[in-house]
Amino acid sequence: NKKKFKKKFRRMKKISKNLKDTKEIAENFLSSILKQVGGKARVVGLYGDLGAGKTAFTQALAKHLGVKNKVVSPTFVIMKSYQLSAFRFQKLIHIDAYRLEKGEELVKLGWAEIISDPENLVLIEWPEIVSDVMPKNHDKIKIKHIDETSREFDICL
């Protein structure tokens, strides 16, 4: 008699009024996911309109992870990978699916291998474009414009 275990969802809503707040939200998110261990990569879908703050969040998270390189949106290269050393993740993989048409294009870039490696932390902008290949229980961060400088972060772990 096997029991099915469903992932327990934690939901947090936070308001960022500036980059300092966004950095704090990223740090709190990182603290939350580092406590959880899984057998596969940690995949985080970053949802939001153009200019909502998906890349700013990724930059803040990368900084907390010790990434020294300048992190920019990989819109034209689709995917960038950063080596990590200070945390349980060995790689931060930043994907921008904006220019893709469907998940099959991500599969051709080695998606199956990327998401099966528990040492990868994967942040994907525009995950709705490749929803057909996104892991069912990926973390979701929805970022919404409130005004010129303020954003609402709706985080579902």
C-alpha positions in Angstrom: 0.0 0.0 0.0 2.0 2.9 -1.3 1.1 6.4 -0.2 1.3 9.3 -2.6 3.1 12.3 -1.2 2.2 15.6 -2.6 4.5 18.5 -2.5 3.5 21.0 0.3 3.2 24.4 -1.2 4.4 27.5 0.6 3.2 30.8 -0.7 4.7 34.2 0.1 3.7 37.6 -1.2 6.2 40.3 -0.9 6.4 43.9 -2.1 9.7 45.3 -3.4 9.9 49.1 -3.6 13.5 49.1 -4.8 16.5 46.9 -5.7 17.5 46.6 -2.0 14.1 45.0 -1.3 14.5 42.7 -4.3 17.8 41.6 -3.0 16.3 40.8 0.3 13.4 38.8 -1.3 16.0 36.9 -3.3 18.0 36.1 -0.2 14.9 34.9 1.7 14.0 32.7 -1.3 17.4 31.2 -1.4 17.3 30.5 2.3 14.0 28.7 1.8 15.2 26.5 -1.0 18.6 25.6 0.5 16.8 23.9 3.4 15.0 21.6 1.0 16.8 18.7 -0.7 15.6 17.0 -3.7 16.7 14.3 -6.2 16.5 16.6 -9.2 17.5 20.1 -10.2 15.7 23.0 -8.5 13.7 24.7 -11.3 12.2 28.1 -10.8 9.9 29.7 -13.3 10.0 33.5 -13.3 6.7 34.8 -14.6 6.0 38.5 -15.4 5.7 41.0 -18.2 8.6 42.7 -19.9 10.5 44.8 -17.4 8.8 43.3 -14.4 12.0 42.4 -12.7 12.8 38.8 -13.6 16.4 39.6 -14.5 16.8 41.9 -11.5 15.7 39.0 -9.2 18.1 36.6 -11.0 21.0 39.1 -10.6 20.2 39.5 -6.9 20.0 35.7 -6.4 23.3 35.2 -8.3 25.0 37.7 -6.2 23.9 35.9 -3.0 25.2 32.7 -4.6 28.6 34.3 -5.1 28.5 34.8 -8.8 31.2 37.3 -9.7 30.3 37.7 -13.4 27.8 40.3 -14.6 24.5 38.5 -15.0 22.4 39.7 -17.9 19.3 38.3 -19.5 20.3 35.6 -21.9 17.7 36.7 -24.4 19.8 36.0 -27.5 21.9 33.1 -26.3 18.9 31.5 -24.5 21.0 30.0 -21.7 23.9 31.0 -19.5 25.5 28.9 -16.9 27.5 30.0 -13.8 29.7 27.9 -11.6 28.9 28.0 -7.9 31.1 26.9 -5.0 29.6 28.1 -1.8 26.2 26.2 -1.8 24.8 22.8 -2.4 24.2 23.9 -6.0 27.2 23.6 -8.3 25.6 25.5 -11.2 23.2 28.4 -11.6 21.6 28.0 -15.0 19.7 31.1 -16.3 17.4 30.6 -19.3 15.3 33.1 -21.2 12.6 31.3 -23.2 11.3 34.6 -24.7 12.6 33.8 -28.2 11.6 30.1 -28.2 8.3 28.9 -29.7 7.9 25.6 -27.8 9.5 23.3 -25.3 11.0 21.1 -27.9 13.6 23.8 -28.6 14.6 23.6 -24.9 14.8 19.8 -25.1 17.4 20.2 -28.0 19.6 22.3 -25.6 19.8 19.3 -23.2 16.8 20.2 -21.0 16.4 16.6 -19.7 20.0 16.5 -18.4 19.8 20.0 -16.9 16.7 19.3 -14.9 17.8 15.8 -13.7 21.0 17.1 -12.1 20.4 17.8 -8.4 23.4 20.2 -8.4 21.6 22.6 -10.8 19.6 25.6 -9.8 17.6 26.6 -12.9 16.0 30.0 -13.3 13.8 30.3 -16.4 12.3 33.5 -17.6 9.1 33.1 -19.7 8.4 29.5 -18.6 4.8 29.7 -19.9 6.3 29.5 -23.5 7.8 26.1 -22.7 5.1 25.0 -20.3 4.9 21.6 -22.0 8.4 20.7 -20.7 8.4 22.4 -17.4 8.5 20.1 -14.4 5.0 19.9 -12.8 6.1 21.0 -9.3 8.6 23.7 -10.3 8.8 26.8 -8.0 6.9 29.8 -9.4 7.7 33.4 -8.9 5.2 35.8 -10.4 6.4 39.4 -10.6 3.9 42.2 -11.2 4.4 45.9 -11.8 2.8 48.0 -9.2 4.3 51.3 -10.3 7.6 52.7 -11.6 9.7 51.3 -8.8 7.5 48.8 -6.9 6.9 45.2 -7.7 4.8 42.5 -6.2 6.5 39.1 -5.8 4.1 36.1 -5.5 6.3 33.1 -4.6 5.0 29.6 -4.6 7.4 26.9 -3.4 
